[in-house]
């Protein structure tokens, strides 16, 4: 029995080894098993199917913000519409604030280590926060006020229904809650408050502030993955009506449109806002800095309630403070609609924000709409908040502050403009093209970072974009593979979050656009994906399939290499061999007569040879040179020429040059081969070879290039298009690569505030 089992195990092992050796590892094998099977909900073309459905939830809320205790309390009525074909016996909601609860898993699973010396902030991170965060749920009832059974599992809450919710029906229920608002500047967070000690005021950026419905679809069922911090928010669309009560001297910016501005705003503010709705060139100040400074000192004890309505949004957020300055301008879109681009910011952001923020919002709407679809919402807000960049429907929170004298560095300026473009851009991905952020960060961050790069380049010709150009991802891709994840990795498991979810996918899309597909094909396909999935829930396969479907370009090799592996680009020119046709013409003899060292030295060392001394030794061969052309050779050449066909003579007369170039794929990631030929006459020519040249051999290939001029040098990837990590093997003849070293500086580097220095002069 033992022998039989052993034999079976041995046979199985041999079979496994054999099968592994025969696995198709070709880089161009179709992306089949990695993608889900198309169905009536999601088609093979990447479009929504004829039976596609999605759930919906409408919200009515009353919110009270206590500016003395820094608490927020609320009551909401949620109406959930079951548009699925399934019967639901329970509902799942997200309780994202519970990440800040004292027993949160986020603190438990964070890794840390001790060093010989630690700063106070490092010690605080190790010890953790004693902040009493998280939702305090006080009531869950049905539409008639009867208690509903529920259970809270960390950042998720399940509501158990008395009767199943049938397809194409809805249910309404109520939740009351409150929570302590976190100090962002001390314990971080996507939302919270910032305290200004100088004037004893608060600036609140409030989000994830209410229990929200989870997404339920045919891909995951309930998307109820716990919120651990990185994977953001997977949400469904609905309409919102929200009443927000704050101190009466506060200004509020919010998702949606203000419904009671005649009760809230002064006559001057209403008139300025009306004027701004007709101004398309320069922002109009709605609430001035002078007015804001007056409010900072007043600290009214009265309350005001602002009412906002928003249609077909997936989330809701707001910002409130008595410190806010407010400006606005109108943006006319290609479809004839007008959007109000607006900003609110404290005086600490001026003059930087007054000059750039709202124009950056307008610029973003223009160019994102150019590449996708016209912005469908009535407003787009940019709110100034220190050390943050975060997005919500129609509103985002962005960093960027001036020095006390009103100056700022170039880094702060471009950092602020970039973060505004990025966060406003998130309205398109994922607020409208509503991908699953809890599962796939790259689907919103990567696509958005790509469009951010395109928009930045439309801002100024020398804009210092951090991400997008191929050469800027090289250091990451050539790094330690144990610290690199494939792009297709769940949001919570990613190494190097920024590079993986933002930089690499943005670079990949830029390479697709510039080098693989070309701008025309790419732009059409990208816009098609955007329009297909407006206000819907796409998956990665929907994106991959649409890009191919709309362009007729097979990109399976690209998705596999860039998104499913950690391979990098390193294509090497291993050798170059030059050939030319042998014309048989004796006049073309160019035998190179190389002299050995002995012959060179004997010219002076040997004073006289025997032939020099005795002339009788000289015969025919003593003076004959093998470069001389004999009559016989001429006759042989003429006979050869007369024997050639007209086609052969034409080929011979072209005098072409032939170069065989041997390439090696050292990095594993197949890419197009882009060559620059530099000819001896000083001219240049570029050759673009599609990536499919590697389809029969992923590692080594050779190709012959025919030119009419002699080549002096060859450069591979001359315009830094492919993110090739090692350029030392990209040239023929090989070029020395220079590395830089920096002299040691005792003081840490800090960018100079040139504006401040100039101002002092």
N, C-alpha and C positions, 0 to 999 in steps of 0.2 A: 504493500500500500504506500509506504514511504517513497519507494522508488518511482511508483506511478505518479504521485503528487509532484515529486521533484522533477520528473521528466516533463510533466505538464507545465510547471513553472518555467523551466528552461526553454521549452518550446514557445511559451507566451512571450518571454523576454526577447528571444531571437526575432519573433514576429513583430514585436513592438519596435525593436531597433531597425528592422527592415522597413517598416512602415514609416518611421521617422525620416529615414534616408530618402524616401520617395515622396515626402510631402512637397507639394508645389510651393517653392519659395521664390518663384519669379516675381519681381517687383511689379509686374504688369498683370498679374492675375486679377480677375474681377473681384470687386468688393461685394461679395455675395453673402457669405455666411455672417459677416459683421453687421449687415443691415437687416431690419425686420422685413418680413414678407408683406408686400403691398396688399391692401384690402379695400373694402368699400369706404373706409374712413380716411385712408391716406394712400394715394395712388402711386404707381411705379414712376410717374412723371414728377413726383414731388409736390403735387397739388392736393388740396383737400378733396376727399372723395365725395360721391353723391349722397352718402349717408353720414357725412361728418356732422358731429354735434359737439356742443360744449355747454357746461353749466353756467349759471348766472346767479348773482346775489345783489340785491339792493339794500341800502343802509339808510336809516334815519337815526341821527345821533344828537344828543345834547351833551356838550362838553363844558366843564368848568375848570379853569386853570387858576390855582391859588398862588399868587405872586409872593405871598408871605411865607408859606410853608413849602413851596416848590412841589406841589402835588397836582395831579390831574385826576379828575373823576368824570365818569361818563355813564350814560345809559343809551342803549341802542336797540333798535328793532331791525332784525335781519329777515329779509324775505328771500328764501332760497328756492330756485327753480330747478327741478330735476328734469333736464332735457335729454337725459340718457335713456336707453332702452331698459335700464336695470331698475329693480326695486331696491330701495335703500332703507335699511332698518336703523341706521345711525348716521350721524353727521360728524365730521372732523373739522375742528377750528384750530387756527394757529394762535399761540400765546407767546409771541416773540419776546415780550418784556421779561418772561420767566428766565431768559438767559442770565439776567442779573439777580435772580433769586439766590439766597445764601447757599442753597443746596444744589445749585446748577451743575450739570455735568461739564459745562465749559471750563469751570475752574478745576474740576477733578481730573480732566484729561489733559490739561496743559502741562507740558514738560518744562523743566527748569533745572538749573545746576548752580552750585555754589562756586564762587571764585575767591581768590585771596583778598580782593578788595571789591566792594560793591557800593554803588551810589544809593541814596535814599530811595529814588524811584525804582531802582532794581530790587531793593529790599521789599518795597511795597508790592511789586508784581509777584514776588515769591510768597509773601505772606497772604496775598489776596485781599479783597475788599470786604469790609464789614457792612457795606451799604445794604440796606433792606430793600432790595429791588423786587421786581416781579408783580404781576397782576394780583390784586386782592378781589376775587370774584365774590360779590355779595348776593347776587340773585340771578337765577336762570329760570324763566317761565315761558309758557306757551302764549299764544295770542290772547287767551282768555285769562291770563294771570295765574294759571296753575303751574306748580313747580314741575320742572323737567329733571329727569335723572341724568346726571353727568359725572364724568370722571376726568381728572386732570393727570396726564402723563407728561410731566416735565414741561416742554414747550408746546404740548398738544392737548386739546380738550375734546373728548367724545361726548356728544349728546345722544342719548338713547331715546328713540321715538316710541310712543305708545302703539302707533300703527305704522306699517311700512309706507314710505313715500313712493307712490307709484310713478311710472314714467309720465312726463308731460303734466305733472302737477307741481304745486308749490307749498311751502310751509313758512309761517312767520313765527318768530320767537324773540324773546327779550333777554338782554344781559345787562346787569349793572356791575360796575367795577370801579376801582381806583388804584393808583400806584404812585410811588415816590419818583420824581423826575431826577435822573442822574446828572451829576456835574461832569460834563464831557471833558473839561480841561483837567480833571483829576483822575477819573477812571475810564475815560474814553467813551466810545459809543457812536452809533450812526445818528442818534438823536439825543436830546437832553438840553441842558442850559449852560450858558457861559456867564460868569459873574464879573462885573466891572467894578473893582474896588474903589476906583477914583470917584465915581459918582453914585456908587451903591445901587446899580441897576442890573437887570438880567436881560439876556437875549435868549429866547427859547426857539429851538428848532425841533419840532415835535413830529414824530413818525413812529410807526409800529405801536400806536397808542391805543388800539382797540382790538378786541378779539375778532379775527378775520377768517372767513371760510377758506378751507383748503381746496385745492383743485381736485376734481375727480374726472378722469378721462379713460379712454379705452386702452391707453398705453400702460398706466401704472395702477389703475383704480384710484384709491385715495392717495394723493401725494402728501403723505404725512411724515416725511423724514424729519427727525428732530433738528431744530435750529441750534447749531453749535458755534456759529459765528461767521464762517466763510461763505457757505452756501446761502445765498440771499433768499428772495421771497418768490414763491410760486403762487400766483393769485388768479382769480377769475374776474371777469368784467361785471359791472353793474352801475346803477345810478346812485348818487349820494345826495342827501340833504342834511347839512350839518350846521347846528347852532353852536357857536363858540363864545363863551363868556369870559372876558378878561377885564383888567382895569381899564377904565374909560379913556385913559391917556395913551393906551397902546395902539399901535397899528398892526394889522394882520395881513399877511400874504398867504394864500392858500390854493390848494387844488380847487378848481371850479371858478364860478363867477359870483361876485358879491351881489346879493339880492336886495339889500336894504341900505344902499350907499347914501340915500338922502337922509337917513336917520343917523348914520355913522360919521360921514365925512362933512367937513365944513363947506360952506358955499364956495370958498376959494379953491379948495381941493377938488370939488366937483367940476368947477369951471376949467381948472387946469387939466383934469383927466379928460374932459371933453375935447379940449384943444389938442392933447396928446394923441387922441384917436384919429386926428386928421394930419398929424405930423409924421412924415416918413423919412426924414433926413437926420434930425437931431433930437435926443431925448428931451422931454419937458419935465421940469421938477414939479412933482405933485405935492410933496411935503418937504420943506426946505430944511437945511441944516440948522438954521436959526430956530425954526419951530421945534426941531428935535431936541436941541439943547434946552429949550424952555420946558419941554415935557420931562426931560431928565430930572429937572429940579422940582417939578410940581408933585409927582407921586400921588396922583389922585386915589382916593379911597372908594370912589364910585365905580360901578361896573357897567359894561356895555356888552351887548350880544350881537355878534356878527353872524349873518346867515349866508351860507354858500351852497350852491348847487353845482353838481358835476354829472355829466352824462357819459355813460359808456367808458368808465375808467376802471382800472384794476386795483387802485389803492387811493389813499387820501393822506395828505400831510399838510402841515401849516407851520408858520413862523410868526412869533409875536414879540414885540418889545416897545417900550416907550422911546428907545434910542433911534428908531428907524428914520432914515431919509428915504424918500420914494421918488423914482423917476420912471418915465414910460415913453414909448414911441410906437407907432403903428408899423406893421410889416405887411406889404401887399404881396400876395402869393400869385403863382401862375394860373391858378384856377379862379382868380377873382376875389377870393376871400381875404379878409384882413385879420391879422393876429396882433394882439397887444403884447409887445415885449416889454418887460418891466423888471425893476430891481429895487430891493430894499437893503439898506446897509447903515451901520452906525458911522459916526463921524470919524472913527478910527480907520475907516476904509477910504476916506477921501484924501486927495483928489483922484486917486487911482480908480475907484469904483465909479464915480460920477462920469469919468471920461471914457471908460472902456466897457463896463459890465453890460449895459443894455444893448450897446452896439454888438458885443460878442454874442448876445442872445439872438439878435436879428440876423447876424452873419450865419450862425448855426442853422437857423430855420431855413435860410436861403439855400445853403449848400446841401444839407441833409435832404431837403425836399427835392433838390435837383437830382440826387442819386436814388431816391426812393419814391415818395409820394408827398403831395402837399400836406402840411401839418394840419390835422383835423380839429384841434382844440382851439378855443377862443383866446387863451392867454398862455404865456410862458414866462415864469418867474426865475430870477437869479437872486439868492439871498446870501449875504455875507455872514460867514460864521468861521471862526478861527479853527485851523487845523482839521478841516473836513472837506470832503467832496462826496456828496450823496444825492441820489436822484429819486424823484417821485413824479406821478403824472402832473404836468403843468408847472411843477416847482422843483427847485434843487437848491442845495446848500453848498456854498463854495468858499474856499479860503482866499486870503490875500489882504494884507494890511500894510499901511504906510508906517514910516518912522514918525516920531512925534512932530518933526518939522514938516511933515507932508511929503517927504521924498521917499523913494523906493528903489530897489535894485532892479537891474534888468531881469534877473532870475525871478523875482517876485512878480514883475509885470507879465512875463510870458507864462509863468506858472499859473497865474490867475486866469489869463485868457484861455489857456489850455483846459483848465479844470472846468470853466464855464462851458466851453464848447463840448467837452466830454459829457458833463452832467446834463446839460440841456439836450444833447444828442441822445441820451438814454430815453427820452420821450419816444423815440422811434424804436429802439431796441433796449429794453423789453417791454416798455409801457404800451406799445401798440402792436408790434410784432412780438407776441407775448410768449417768449421761450421760457423754459423751466430752469430758473436760476439755482434752485436748490440742488439740481442734478448736474447741469452743464453751465458753468460760469462763462466759458468762452463764447457761447452763443449770443450773449448780450455784450460782455466786455470786449471780446475780440472783434466782433463786427463793428461795435461802436468806436473802438480805438482806431480801426482802419478808416472809418469815415471822419474821425477827428483829424487824422493825419491829412486827408484830402482837404478838409476845411481849413486847417492851419496853413497849408501851402497856398490857399486862396487869400489868406490874410496879408502876408507879405512874402516877398521873394526870398528873403533870408531867414524865414521863421525857423527857430531851432527845435524842430520836432524831435521828441525823445524816442518815439516808436513809429514803425512803419517802414523806413528804408531797410533794405535787406542787410546791409553791413552792420547795422546796429544790434542785430540779434546774434551776431557771430560769437561773442564772448560767452553767451549763455549756452548756445548749442554745442560748443566744443568743450564744455565743462564736464565735471564729474558726473557720469551717468547715474550713479547711485543717488544723486540729488536732483535728478531731472525726471519728470513724469511725462507720459504722452499727453497731448492736448485732451484726448478723449479719456479723461480721468474725472471721477466725481469731485465736486467742489471741495469737499472736506479732506480729500486725500492728496491734494496737489502739493508737490514741492515747488518752491519759488513761485508763489502765487502770481505776482505781477508779470514775470516773464512768461509763464505758462499760459495764463488765461487772457492776458492783455497783449503782450509783445509778440509772441510767436504766431498766434492766429492772425493778428493784424498784418504782420510781415508776410505770412503765407498768402493772404488775400491780395496784398500789394504785388507780390511776385506773380500771382495768377493774372492780375490785371495788366501788368507791364510786360511780362516775359513769356508766360505760357499761353494765355488766351488772346491777349491784346485788349486794348481799352474798349473798343466798340462791342465786341462779343461779351466781355465781362460786364460792362455797364448795363447792357440789355438784360442779361441773365440775373444780375443782382437786383435790378429794379423789379423784374418779374417775381422773384422770391419775395421781395418786400410787399408787393401789391397782393400776391396770393394769400399771404399770411397776416395781413392787417387785421387786428382785432381777433386773432385766432392763436392757437397754441402749437407752433411748429416744433419738431424734433430735429436732431442732427441729420437724420436720413432725408427729411424733407428739404433741407438746405442743399445737401450733396446732390440729390436727384434733380432738383430744380435747376441748379447751375449747369448740369450736363444737358438736361432736357431743353433748355432755352438757348443753348450755344452750339449743340452738336459737337462738343469736345468731350472725349472720354477722359475723365479725370480720376478714375479709380486709383491709378498709381499715385496721384498727388495726394488724395485724401489719406490713403494708406500710409504713405511715407511721412507726411507732415503731421497728421492728426493721430495716427495709431502707433507710431514708433518714436523712439528718441534718437534715431539716426540723424546724422548731420551731413552737410554738403562738403565734400572735399574731393574734387576732381583734379587729377594730376595729368600734366603733359609728360609722359614718360620718355618719349623720344620723337624726333623728327628726322625723316630721311628724304632727301631730295633726289628726284629722278628726272631724266629727260630722254626723249626718243633718240636712239642711235641712228644717225642719218647715213652712216657708212661713208660719208664724204671724207676723204683723206685730208682735206684742208681744215677739218674741224678737230684734228688731233690736238688734245690738250693734256697730254700726259705730264703729270707733275713730277719733275726730276728733283727728288729730295736728296740732299747730300748728307752722308754720315759724318760723324765728328772727325774720323780719321782723314777722310778726303778733304775736309775743310782745313785741318791743320797741316796736311801734306803740301798744300799750295805754297806754303812758306818753308816748311821743314825740309821738303825734297827740292834741292836746288836744281838738279838736272836729272831727267830720266834717261834711260838707255837710248830711246828714240831721239831724244834731244842731242845725244852725243853721236849717234850713228844713223844718218839719214837714210841709209840703204834699208833700214828696217821698216820704213814707211811704205804701206801699200794702200789699196782701195779702201780697205776697212779702217785704216788708221784715220781717214778724214771723213768717212761716211757717218751721217747722222740719221737715226731712225725717224726723225721728224721730216726728213726730206720726202717729197712725193715723187714716186716713180711713174713712168708712162704706163706701166702695167697696172698700178693702183688706179690711175685715172680711168683706164679702160674698164676696169672692174666696176668702178663707181657708176660710169655711164650705163653699163649693161644692167646694173641693179635698178637705176632710176627708170629705165625704159620698161622694166618688167612690172612696175607698180601700176595699180589701177588709179583712176582719177581721184577716187575717195582717199586712197592711201597717200597720194601725192599732196592732197589738200591738208590732210592731218599732219604730214611731215613739214609742210610749209608754215603751219601755225606757230611753230617754235614754242609750244606750251611748256610750262614747268609743272612738274608733278611732285607733290609732297605727301608722303604718308605720315600721318600723325597717330601715335599710339597713346590712348587715354586709359587711365585707371580710376575706378570709382573707389576711393579709399574710405569715404565717410559712410557709405551705404545708402544714402539718399539720392535716388536718380533725379537728374535735372537736365534741362536743355543745355546744350553746349554752345556757348557764345564766344566767338573768336574774333580778334582784331588782327588782320594781316598788315604789317608795316613793310612797304616795298622799298627797294633800294633807291628808287627815284623820289622818295619822300612822301608818296601818297599812301592812303590808308583805305582799307575795305573791311567791313564787318560781315561775318557769316553767322547765321542763327540756325542751329540744328535742333529739331524737336527732341524731347526727352525719350521718345520712342526708339531712338537709336540704340538704347540699352535693352530693348525688349528680348533679344536672344541671349544676351550675356550681361548680367547685372554688374560685372566686375571689370572686365577688360574688353576694349573695342579698339579697332583701327579704322581709319577712314582716309581716303586719298582725296586731296584737294587739287584742282587744276587751275593754274593761274597763267596769265599772259606776261607777267612780270616776275622777276626774281624777288623772293621774300627775304627781308633782312631780319625781321623778328616777328614773333607771334605772342599775343597776350590772350589768356583765357579769362573770361568774365571781366572785360575791361571796364565796364560801367557799374560794377558792384551790384549785379542784378540777382544773384543766386544765393547769397549768404555763404559763400565758400569760406571755410574757416582757416585755410592755410594757403596763402597766396605765394608762398615760396616756390611752389611747384606749378605755378600758373603762367610761366614765361619760358620762351625759347628765343635766344639762349637764356639760361637761368639768370635771374637778377638777385643781387644781394638784398635781403630784407633787413631794414634797419629797425632796431628796437630802441625805445627811449628809456632813459632812467632819470629820476628826479633827485636833485640834491636835497638832502635832509633839511627839513624846516622844524625848528623847535616850536613855533607857534602854529596852531591849526589853521587851515585855509578857510577864509571867509570871503565871499564875493564882495568886491568893493561897491559902495554906493556912490557911483560917479555923479549922480544927480545931486547928492548932498555936498560932495566936494566942490562941484561947479557952483552951487548955490552960495557956499561960503566965500568963494572968490568974489 
